[in-house]
């Protein structure tokens, strides 16, 4: 019998640290087989992602990303997630797309911070006051309960609104806010870098989420050259996302500068309190699969 898991009822059973544990466990299984396909119409994107992990099953996720929807007050991202049984191929569950996406996206970055950020990090800057920015506040609060959050947004009014909703600070001084932060988590739709490496102080962890297309990036070459660079998956980032494709093509960095991904857990570590770490959150259907299985397990009481 197929289970349908709606947003509110499903979310009530989840916790952020538990999901990062599930992601770590998922990466100890055989490496996922992943297939992505993207279609474009101007700024609009149709993304189909499928993943198969031996022991976890199969997930198929279809997403439409229409940035223009924001101006009409409509969701920018829509889609569906189907989770299939590993042994029989039967449809185990249909999960609310936004539930899976919200928790997968923020937990992916949270796991990066859990492994790479300084444990004593306190000042956290959220760059981007959209839906993902709100999720990042919830996720990072679970790992850093004493953190002081600040939000910056290109449109200051949106930063003020988000700050009021969450009871956090806001700023219109991005260079100063970056320079004063232990963690900078960036979730924008920018095609040009918004974070300059010269702003980063020693010990900063920079979390890059927004860029998902070959023509998008959020950090400049200097940021990548000053840092040790990590990714969630080499297979879904290096040759697919402008954050890495562009500086590699220009020679600013090389593929060898990508230190590790989640399939190399022993290497996903900072070497000193002073070093700058950059984590590129590229997403991927394997993470949707791990997240969907975690959600179903929590729904049925299996985890």
Secondary structure by P-SEA (a helix, b strand, c coil): cbbbbccaaaaaaccaaaaaaaaaaaaaccccbbbbbbbbcccbbbbbbbbbcccbbbbbbbbbbbcccccccccccccbbbbbbcccccccccccaaaaaaaaaaaaaaaaaaccccccccbbbbccccaaaaaaaaaaaaacccbbbbbbcccaaaaaaaaaaacccccccaaaaaaaccbbbbbcccccccccccccccbbbbbbccccccccccccaaaaaacbbbbcccccccccccccaaaaaaccccccccccccccccccccccccbbbbbbbcccaaaaaaaaaaaaaaaaccc
